[in-house]
Amino acid sequence: MSVILFEDMNITRGELIKICNRFLDDKISKEEIIHFATSVMFDDEDKYECEDEIVEEILAQWDNVHTQSKINNRSIELLRNALLKMES
């Protein structure tokens, strides 16, 4: 199990692409994605900053108990591809 750790970081679309790739390569679990999203969304120490509203929305969806069941290879692959298109 490989934990996602960032310190005092601006979370960018590029970072989310890396997280998606790690998930698709079985290097991190769904639970680790959820834990990361929760850590960012409930950051009381202001260690994390989201690049834009798209990044915030993705993390909010990963943190949302009602949408976490949709975190799977297909949805993460679609998300990664959409983020890649936005980056180019």
N, C-alpha and C positions, 0 to 999 in steps of 0.2 A: 504494500500500500504506500503510495507516494502522496504526501500531503502538499496542498497548494499553499505556499507561504509567500507573502509579499510584505515588505515593511515600508511604511511611508511612501505609498505608491499612487500614481495616477493610473487608474484602470482604463485601458484603451481598448478599442476594437481589436487591435493587434494582439493584445494579451488574451482577449476572449478567444480569438482564433487559436492561439497556442493551447489554451485550456481544452477547446474542442478537439484539437489534434491529439492531445494526451489522452483524452477520454476514448477517442476512436482507436487509439493504439493500445488500449487496455492498460494504460499506465496510471490512470486515476479512476476512481469509482464514482458512481452517481452520488453516493453519500458525501464524497469529498467535494463535489461540485456544490451540493446543497450547503455543506458546512462553510465553504468559501463564500458563497452568496450571502448567507446569514451573517457571517463575520463582517462583510462589507456593509450590508444594509443596516446593521445595528452597531456600527463603529462609533462608540462614545468618545474615543480619543482623537478623532479626525485623522487617522493614519491613512485612510483611503479617500481618494477623490475619483469620481467617474468622469471620463473624458466628455461625455455628452449624455443626452436623454436616452439615446438608444442603448448605451451600455447600462445605464440605470434600469431601464425597462427589462433588459435581459436578466440582470441580476435579481430584480424583483420577481420575475417569473420563476427563476430557479429557486428562490427563497419561499415562494408561495406554496403552501401545503396542498392547495387545490390543483396546482399544475405540475407538481413534482413527478407525478406518475407518467407524465409525457416526456420525461428525460430518458431518452433511449438512443441507440445508435442512429436511427433514421432521423429523428428530430435534431440531434446534434450535428449530423452531417448537413442537413438542410440549413441550419443556422450558420454553420461555418461557411458554406457556399455563399449564403447571402451576405455575410460579413466580408468575405473575400471580394465580392462584386463591389461593395461599398468602398473598399480600400483601393480599388484600381481606378 
